[in-house]
Amino acid sequence: MDRLTLGRTGIEVSEYCLGTMTYGTQTPEDDAHVQISTALEAGLDFLDTAEMYPVNPVRKETVGCSEEIIGRWNAKTGRRNDIVIATKHSGSNGGFVRDGRGIHPDTVRDAVNNSLTRLQTDYIDLYQFHWPNRGSYHFRQNWDFDPSQQPPAEEIWDEMLGVMEVLKALVDEGKIRSFGLSNDSTWGTMRWLDAAEKTGGPRVATMQNEYSLLCRIYDTDFGELAYHEDITLIAFSPLATGYLTGKYRNGAVPEGSRKTLQPQMGGRASDRVDGAVDDYLEIASKYGIDPTHMALQWTRTRPFQTIPIFGATTQDQLEHILKAPSIELPDELLAEVSKAHRAVPMPY
């Protein structure tokens, strides 16, 4: 597995990232620990979690459980220094975390310390803000996005400066090594970069946004920003919540799959999506490449540095995904993917 550097941080990670948002719900703790060890032996040493995890569903009583499961793996194996851990501070999507209160100068330190305790470590490699307080256009909110409902820019800027001062102190104390965003925009990212320059705090190294063959909002303005500012995309849902594996084809709903828990798949389910998925599955079949491997490896061909983050409910799924980095996609296949994208550019 190839090694990549997160932004300009010098922190090296594997080219794939293991997502842990189902640890504690769909994935029991013993299975989660086996997954982490299996991934590490395959050369995958980059894990992502969040204070609000697990999901499917998010519940008040399970907030922080995914971090705790990773923490117990750290304590049991003594291999904390062999893995790179990313976690997140909840923003406007926090729900049960802090009763929905987002990211502020007076919340960041406690949130970091609580994550450190749950993870049983004294440092976090990558600390991310899960959603901007002002809201965003992600998760199908792009169709009716209205930035005029956000607070004034001056108010947003003042809060960013206050938060960045706290981040700077946490870096100086060795509690966090780098900083990233999630579900943010080009404007928000540029403002955070400005705040880092003004305060001497950590610059944005990564962006964790949804990105797949079916969701390519990142391709234009954000792609240009990422390229010039050396921001690594950590692409979540690169398999489009399982659609691109083919397991939901022809109306199938496998037992234990996400669709059994979320029939509308977070607003993704539609005939339009089914048609686009059929196009990509046919391309994969034509070239004799597993569709899961094609979807994941496609993200690695982008002109901006991209690391796909995937979740695996079962060990079999994990072992299948870990074969993907060895697959090369021919230019002819990539050309057909581009043609299919032009035909249905925004399926959800």
N, C-alpha and C positions, 0 to 999 in steps of 0.2 A: 504494500500500500504506500502510495506517495505521501510525502510530508509537505505541508504548507505552513506559511507564517501568517498569523492573524494580523492583518493591517501592517502597521509599522512597529508592532510591539516587540518583535523578536521571539514571540512565543510560538513554538512549532507544534503542530497538531497533525493527526491523520487526515487524509483527504475526505473521509466520511465522519459523521458525528452520530453517536447513539443517543436518541431521544428517550427520556424516561418518564414521560407524562402519564403513562399507564401503570407505573410502579405503585402498587397499593390498591389498585382497582382491578383492571383486567389482567395484570401481571402480578402474581403473588411474590412475596419477598424472596423465597428460596429460588424461584425461577429468575427473578431479577438479578440476584447475585451470580447465578450461573451465566446469565447473559453478559454481564460486565466482564467476567473472567474470560469467557469465550471470545468476546470482541478484542480484549487486550492481547490474547494469544495470537489473534489474526492480524495484529498491528494497528487496531483501532483503539486509540487512547483518549478520545475526545468525547466527553459526556455533557449533555445539556439537561438542566432541570429548572425548577422555579419554586418560589415560596408557595404559590397557590396550587401546585400539583399535589395529587393526581387529578385527572379529568375523567370524563365519561363515567359518572358525572362529577362536577366540582361540588364538594359538600363542606360545610363548616368544620365537621369533625375530622375530615381528612386533610385539611390544609397543612402543608409541610411534610406529609408522609413520604413523598418521593425523595425528598432530601434526607429524611431520616433513614430510609432504606439504603441509600448510597453511603450515609455515614456509618451504618453498621457494617457495610462491606469494607469500608476503610479500616474500621477498628479490627475486624475479624482477620483481614488479610495482611494488614500492615503495608499496603501498596499504594497509599495515598499519593506518593510522589511519582508513581508510574502513570498517573492519569491526569488529564487536564479537565478541570470542572468549570462549567459555565452555569450560572444560575441567574435568577431575575427578581427584581423588585416590581411588584404589581403597580400598574398605573390605573387608568380609568376603568380597567376591566377587573379590578381587584376583587369585586364581589364580597366574599366573606373575610378577606384580609383587611384588617384595620377598618372593618365596617364599610369598605368601599373607598376609603380615603386613599388618594393616590400618592404621587412622588413629590416630596417637599423637603426643604432643608432639615426639618426636624424629624423626618421619618427614615432617612437613609441610613444613619448610623445604627439605629436599633434593628432595622431590617437586615443589614449586613451581619450584625452580631448574632441575630437569631438564626440566620442561615449557617453561619460558622458553627454554631452549637449543634444544629441538626446534622450537618455534614461531618461533624467530628474532625474538624481541621482548623488550622489557624490562618489559612489564606484561601481566597477564591481567585482562580486564574482569570476568569472573565465575568464581570458583573454587568448585567444588562437591565435596562428599563423596559418593562414588558409592553406597556402602551403609554403614549403621551397623555398627560392629564387633559389636554385640550381636545382629545378624541382624534380619530383618524378615519381614513376611507377604506381600511382593510376589512376583511371578512364580509364582503359583499355590500359594504356601506358606500362603495364608490358610486353606485347608481344614483344616489341622492345626496352626495357629499356637499355640505354647505359650510365653508370655512368662515362665513360671516357670523356664524353662531359662536365662534371661539372668543376667548378673552382678548383684550387689546394686546398688540404685539409687545408693547412696553412692559405690560404685566407679565407676560410669558418670559420675556428676556430677564427681568429682575429675578424671577424664580429660578431660571436656569443658572444664573450666576451664583445664587445662594447654594443651590444643589452642587454645583461644580466645586465650590470651595470645600464642601464636605467630602466629595470624592477625592479631591487633592489630598486632604488630610488622611483619608483612609489608605491611599496609595503610599503616602509617606510613612504610615505606620506599618505597612506591609500586609494589610488585611485584604486588599484587592490588588491585582497585578495589571488589569486592563479594563477597559470600559466599552460597552456596546449598547445598541438600541434594538428594539423590536417593534414591529408594526408602526413605524414612523415614516416620515415623508422626506423628500429632498429639502424642503424648507426647514423642517425641524432639524435635520441632520446638519445643515449648514450653520444653523444657530448654535447647536451644541459644539461644533468645531470652533466657531467664533468665541464661545464661552471658555473653551479649553485654552485658546490662545491668549485670551485676556487675563485669565487667572493662573495659568500655568498648570491647570488640571489635566487629567488624561483625555487625549483626543479620541474621537469615535474610531474604534478599530474594526467593528463588525456591525452588520445589520441583519437581524433575524426576521425575515419577512417570508410570506408564502410565495413559493415559486415552483412552477412545474410546467409541463407541456400544456396544461389547461389554464394556468394562471400566470400571465407574463406581464403584469403591470410594471414590473421592475425594469423591463428592457430598455426604456427610453431615457428619460431624465435621470432616473436613479442609476442606470447602468453607466452613464457618462460621469456622474458624480463619483460612483464607486471606483471607476477606473482612475480618474485623476487624483482622488484623495486617498487611494489605497485602502479602501474599505472592503473587507471580505464579506460576501453574502453568505450567511448560514441559511440555506433554503429549507424552510419547513414545508411539510406536506409535498415533497417532491413526487410522491406517488398519488397525489390528489386524493388523499384519505382512502387509498386502496383502489380507486377506479382504474388507474393505469396498470394494475396487476392483471386485470381481466376478471377478477373474482365476482364482480357484480354484473357481468355481461348477461344479456337476455333475461334480466329481472332476477337473477340469482341473489340470495341474501344468505351467505354462509352463517351457520350458528356461531355465536360469539364474536362476530365481526362488528365493526363500528355501526354499520347500518341497522343492526338489531337494536342498538341503543339510541341512534339518531337517524330515523328514517329519512329525513330531509338533508342529512349530511352537512349541517351547517349552512344550508342554502345552496348547496352545490347540485342537488338532485334535479334532473330535468331530462327531457328527451333530447334536448340540444347537446347536453353533456354526453349522453349515451352515444349519439352519432359521432361526436368527435373522438370518443374513446375507441369506437370501432375502427376509425381511420388509423389511429396510432397502433392499435393491435394488429391490424393488417400489415402495416409497414414492418413491424417487428417480425411477424410470421414470414413475410417475403424474404427477409435477410437471415432467417434462422436464428434470431436473437430473442432470448426471453424478454417479455415486455417489461418486467420489473427491472431487469438489468439495463434495458434501453432507456427507460425513463430516468433512472438514477444517473447513468453515465452521460446522458444528454446534458444534465446540469453542469457537468465538468468540462463541457466543450465551450462554455460561454466566454465572451471576450473580457468579462470581469471575473475576478477570482471568486469561485463558488464552492461551498462545501455543503453537500446535501445532508440534512438531518432526518433520520428515519426512526420509526418505532417498530418494534417487533413484539407482537403479543405472545408468540410462542418461540421456542428454541429452533424449531424447523424453519420458521420464517427468517430468523436471524441468520442461520447458517446459509440459507439460500441467498440472502442479500449480500453476505460477505464475499460471495463469488463475483459480484458486479465489478469491483475495481479492475479486474483482470480483462474485462471485455473492452474491445476497441470498436467504435462505431465508424463504419466506412463513410466516406464523403457522399456517396450516392444516397445512403440512408438519411444523412443529415439534410440533404437537398429535398428529399421527399417529406421530411418532417416540417421543413420551412413552408413547403407548398400546402401541407395540411393545415398549418397554423394560419396561413393567409385565408384559407377557405372558411375557417371558424376561429377567429382570433380571440373572442371573449365568450367561451361557452358558459361561464358563470361569473 
